[in-house]
Amino acid sequence: MGINSESDITANLQIGPTDQGMVRIYVQGDGVDLPMDFDPEEATEIAEELLAAAEAARGMSGGTSKKPRR
C-alpha cells in the first residue's frame, strides 16, 4: 500500500503530550495499537510536513475552503 492507495481501513488517531515530555501520536484500529513517541523538535517537523502536505493537497483540489475543526 502506498500514499496514493485507497483503503477501507478505519482507525482512531490521538495526539498529545506524554508525562515524559514527548509528543505521542497514537493510532488504534482493528488489530492495530500503535503508539509513536517523538521529541518536541521531531513533532514540530512532522507538524510542518503535515501543513505543507495540506497546502499542496489544497492546491491540487483547487479549493481554498477549510473544513470546520471539531
C-alpha positions in Angstrom: 0.0 0.0 0.0 1.4 3.4 -0.9 0.5 7.0 -0.2 -1.9 7.1 -3.2 -3.6 3.8 -2.5 -7.2 3.9 -1.1 -8.2 1.8 1.8 -11.4 0.9 3.7 -9.4 0.6 6.9 -10.6 2.9 9.7 -8.6 3.9 12.8 -8.7 6.4 15.6 -5.9 9.0 15.9 -4.9 10.8 19.1 -2.1 13.3 19.5 -0.9 14.7 22.8 2.0 15.2 25.2 3.2 12.4 27.4 4.3 12.7 31.1 7.9 12.1 29.8 8.0 15.3 27.7 7.4 13.5 24.4 4.7 14.0 21.9 2.7 10.9 21.2 0.8 10.0 18.0 -1.4 7.1 18.9 -3.2 5.1 16.2 -5.8 2.5 17.2 -7.9 0.3 14.9 -8.8 -3.3 14.1 -5.7 -5.2 15.1 -3.6 -2.0 15.3 -2.4 -0.4 18.6 0.4 1.9 17.6 1.9 4.5 20.0 4.6 6.6 18.4 6.6 9.0 20.6 8.6 11.9 19.3 10.7 14.6 20.9 9.2 18.1 20.6 11.6 19.1 17.8 10.6 16.0 15.7 6.9 16.7 16.4 7.4 20.2 15.1 9.0 18.9 11.9 6.1 16.5 11.5 3.6 19.3 12.0 5.4 21.4 9.4 5.2 18.4 6.9 1.5 18.0 7.6 0.9 21.7 6.9 2.9 21.6 3.7 1.0 18.4 2.5 -2.3 20.1 3.3 -1.3 23.2 1.4 -0.2 21.0 -1.6 -3.5 19.0 -1.5 -5.5 22.2 -1.3 -3.7 23.4 -4.4 -4.4 20.2 -6.3 -8.1 20.3 -5.5 -8.3 24.0 -6.5 -10.2 24.7 -3.3 -9.3 27.2 -0.6 -12.1 26.5 1.8 -11.3 24.9 5.2 -13.4 22.3 7.0 -14.5 23.3 10.4 -12.5 21.8 13.2 -14.1 19.6 15.8 
